[in-house]
Amino acid sequence: MKDKNQIERGEEKGEPLFKPLSPSPKKDDIEHHTEKVSRNPSQKESKQVLLGHAIQIVILFVTMISVFLYYKFTGQQISQFENSIKSSDETTRRSIAIAESALSISKQSVAAQEKMSKIGMRGYISTYEVLDFRFSVGEQPKVLIQIKNDGKTPAHNIVSSSIVKTGSGVYQEEIDKIKKTYTAHGITLGAGNSHSILAVNEYDWRAIDSLNVSNGRLQIYVYGKIWYRDVFGENHITTYALGFDVVKQSFFSYPYFNSSN
C-alpha cells in the first residue's frame, strides 16, 4: 500500500509527481536564433529587396541610355556647329576673294583710266614737214625739218638728232644707233606750237653728190630721233625717216619708222 505522501507527490507508477520545467534558453541559443532570423528575412522582405534592386538596375539602364543619347545628340550638335563654322569660313573666304578681285579690277580700271587720261592730255611731238632743203654743188646738204606738238599740254626738254645719208634706203638698226645729244636744257614746246630742227650730214659728201641727188642718180634720206618729257614727268621718243622724191623735188615720209611712244 502506497504511502500517502508518495501519492501526493505523484510518485505512483514510479514517475516523479512533478516533471521538471524545461531548462531556460541559454544566452548563446538566443543570439544564434536572432542571427538566424536576421540572416533569413521573411518572404515579404525578400521581395522588397529584389524590387529595390530591379528599380536600381532600371534607373541605371535609363541613365546609361540618357547619357548615350545626350552625347550622341551633343556630338551631332557639335558636328553641325563645326560644319556650320566651316561653311561660314568658306563663305567668308569666298566673299574676301570676290572683294579682293573686285578691288583689283577697280584698281586696274582706275589705272587704265589714269593712263588714258594721261594719253589724252600729254604732249605729242611729231615731224610735221620739211621746211627747206638745199643741195648745192660743193656744199653740205641742208634739210630743215619742222616738228610740232600735237598734244594738249606742253612738251619739255626737247632734244633732237637728225642725220642725212645717201644710199639705198633707211634701216631700223641705223635709227637704233642714234644717241641722244645731252644739253643743259632742251626746249619747251607748247600745245599746238611748232619748231624747226636742222638735219646734219654725217657722211663724206663730195661736190658731185649734190648734182647726183638733184638729177636722181643718187638717193638721199633723212632720219632721226626726238626726245622729250611730258607734263606728267614721263619721257618719250619720236622717231622718223624721210626720203627725197626727185620728180616732185620734195620729201616724203616713211610711216613704218614714224612713231611716238
C-alpha positions in Angstrom: 0.0 0.0 0.0 1.5 3.2 -1.1 2.4 5.9 1.2 0.0 8.9 1.2 2.9 11.2 0.8 4.1 9.3 -2.3 0.6 9.7 -3.9 0.5 13.4 -3.1 3.9 13.8 -4.7 2.6 11.9 -7.7 5.2 9.2 -7.5 2.7 6.4 -8.4 3.9 4.2 -11.2 7.5 5.1 -10.4 7.4 8.5 -12.0 8.1 11.7 -10.2 5.0 13.5 -9.2 6.0 16.8 -10.8 8.1 17.0 -14.0 10.8 19.4 -14.0 10.3 22.5 -16.1 12.2 22.9 -19.4 15.5 24.4 -18.9 15.8 28.2 -19.6 17.2 29.0 -23.0 20.8 29.8 -22.9 22.3 33.2 -24.0 24.1 31.6 -26.9 21.0 30.0 -28.2 19.1 33.3 -28.1 21.9 35.1 -30.1 22.0 32.2 -32.6 18.3 32.4 -33.1 18.4 36.2 -33.5 21.2 35.8 -36.1 19.3 33.2 -37.9 16.3 35.4 -38.1 18.3 38.3 -39.4 20.0 36.1 -42.0 16.7 34.7 -43.2 14.3 37.6 -43.7 10.7 36.9 -44.4 9.5 36.4 -47.9 7.9 39.8 -48.0 11.2 41.5 -47.1 13.0 39.4 -49.8 10.5 40.7 -52.5 11.1 44.3 -51.4 14.9 43.8 -51.7 14.6 42.3 -55.1 12.2 45.0 -56.2 14.7 47.6 -55.0 17.5 46.0 -56.9 15.3 45.9 -60.1 14.5 49.5 -59.7 18.2 50.4 -59.3 19.0 48.4 -62.5 16.3 50.1 -64.4 17.4 53.5 -63.2 21.0 52.7 -64.2 19.9 51.5 -67.6 17.8 54.6 -68.2 20.7 56.7 -67.0 23.1 55.0 -69.4 20.6 55.5 -72.3 20.2 59.1 -71.3 23.9 59.6 -71.2 24.3 57.9 -74.6 21.6 59.9 -76.2 22.9 63.1 -74.7 26.4 62.6 -76.0 25.1 61.4 -79.4 22.9 64.5 -79.6 25.6 66.7 -78.3 28.1 65.2 -80.8 25.7 65.8 -83.7 25.2 69.4 -82.5 28.9 69.9 -82.3 29.4 68.3 -85.7 26.7 70.5 -87.1 28.2 73.5 -85.4 31.7 72.7 -86.8 30.2 72.2 -90.3 28.4 75.5 -89.9 31.7 77.2 -88.9 33.5 75.6 -91.9 30.7 76.6 -94.2 30.8 80.1 -92.7 34.6 80.2 -93.1 34.3 79.1 -96.7 31.7 81.7 -97.4 33.8 84.3 -95.8 36.9 83.2 -97.8 34.8 83.4 -101.0 33.5 86.8 -100.0 37.0 88.0 -99.3 38.2 86.6 -102.6 35.4 88.3 -104.5 36.1 91.5 -102.7 39.8 91.3 -103.5 39.1 90.5 -107.1 36.7 93.4 -107.3 39.3 95.7 -105.7 41.9 94.5 -108.1 39.6 95.1 -111.1 38.8 98.5 -109.6 42.5 99.4 -109.3 43.1 98.2 -112.8 40.2 100.3 -114.0 41.5 103.4 -112.2 45.0 102.8 -113.5 43.6 102.3 -117.1 41.5 105.5 -116.8 44.5 107.4 -115.4 46.7 106.1 -118.2 44.0 107.0 -120.8 43.7 110.4 -119.2 47.4 111.0 -119.5 47.5 109.8 -123.1 44.7 112.2 -123.9 46.3 115.1 -122.1 50.0 114.7 -122.7 52.1 116.4 -125.4 53.0 114.7 -128.7 56.0 115.7 -130.7 55.9 114.7 -134.4 57.7 115.7 -137.6 55.4 118.0 -139.5 57.1 118.8 -142.8 60.5 119.7 -144.4 60.6 123.5 -144.4 63.7 123.8 -146.6 66.4 121.8 -148.3 69.4 122.7 -150.4 71.7 120.5 -152.4 74.3 122.9 -153.8 77.4 121.6 -155.6 80.4 121.8 -153.3 78.3 122.3 -150.2 76.9 120.0 -147.4 73.2 119.3 -147.8 70.9 121.3 -145.6 67.5 119.9 -144.6 65.4 122.0 -142.2 62.6 120.0 -140.6 59.5 121.3 -138.8 58.4 119.5 -135.6 55.1 120.2 -133.9 53.4 119.4 -130.5 50.1 117.8 -131.5 49.2 117.2 -127.9 47.1 119.2 -125.4 49.8 120.1 -122.9 53.4 121.3 -123.3 56.4 119.1 -124.0 59.6 119.8 -122.1 63.3 119.2 -122.6 63.0 118.6 -126.3 66.3 117.3 -127.8 66.7 116.1 -131.4 69.3 114.3 -133.5 68.8 114.2 -137.3 71.0 112.6 -140.0 71.2 113.0 -143.7 72.5 110.0 -145.7 72.7 108.7 -149.3 72.3 105.1 -150.4 69.5 102.6 -151.0 67.3 103.3 -148.0 66.9 103.7 -144.2 67.2 100.7 -141.9 66.0 100.2 -138.3 69.5 99.5 -136.9 70.6 102.9 -138.2 67.8 104.6 -136.3 68.5 102.5 -133.2 72.2 103.6 -133.2 71.3 107.3 -132.8 72.4 108.5 -129.4 70.8 111.3 -127.5 72.6 114.6 -127.6 72.8 115.8 -124.0 72.3 119.5 -123.4 71.9 121.6 -120.3 68.3 122.4 -121.2 66.1 121.3 -124.0 63.4 123.5 -125.5 59.8 123.5 -124.3 57.1 123.4 -126.9 53.5 124.4 -126.0 50.5 122.6 -127.3 49.9 123.3 -131.0 53.3 125.1 -131.4 56.0 124.3 -133.9 59.8 124.4 -134.0 62.4 123.7 -136.7 65.4 121.4 -136.5 68.4 121.0 -138.8 69.4 117.6 -140.1 73.2 117.2 -140.2 75.2 115.1 -142.7 77.5 112.6 -141.0 78.8 111.0 -144.2 81.5 112.1 -146.6 79.9 114.4 -149.1 81.6 115.1 -152.4 81.0 118.0 -154.7 79.4 115.8 -157.3 77.0 114.3 -154.8 74.7 117.3 -154.8 74.3 117.2 -158.5 73.7 113.5 -158.5 71.0 113.9 -155.8 69.3 116.7 -157.9 69.3 114.7 -161.2 68.1 111.5 -159.3 71.2 109.4 -159.8 71.8 109.4 -156.0 69.1 108.8 -153.4 69.1 110.9 -150.2 67.4 110.2 -146.9 66.9 112.0 -143.6 66.1 110.1 -140.3 66.4 110.9 -136.6 65.1 110.8 -133.1 63.4 113.4 -130.8 63.5 113.1 -127.0 61.1 114.9 -124.7 59.2 114.8 -121.4 55.5 115.4 -120.9 53.8 117.3 -118.1 53.4 114.1 -116.1 57.1 113.6 -115.9 57.2 110.7 -118.3 59.9 110.5 -121.0 59.1 109.8 -124.7 60.9 109.3 -128.0 59.7 110.2 -131.5 61.5 108.5 -134.5 61.1 109.4 -138.2 62.5 108.8 -141.6 62.1 110.8 -144.8 63.1 110.1 -148.5 63.6 112.5 -151.4 61.3 112.4 -154.4 63.3 113.5 -157.4 60.3 114.0 -159.6 58.3 116.1 -157.1 61.5 117.6 -155.7 60.2 117.1 -152.2 60.5 114.8 -149.2 58.0 112.0 -148.3 57.6 110.2 -145.0 58.3 106.5 -144.3 55.3 105.6 -142.0 57.0 102.5 -140.8 59.7 104.5 -139.0 57.4 107.3 -137.8 56.4 106.6 -134.2 55.9 108.3 -130.9 55.7 106.3 -127.7 
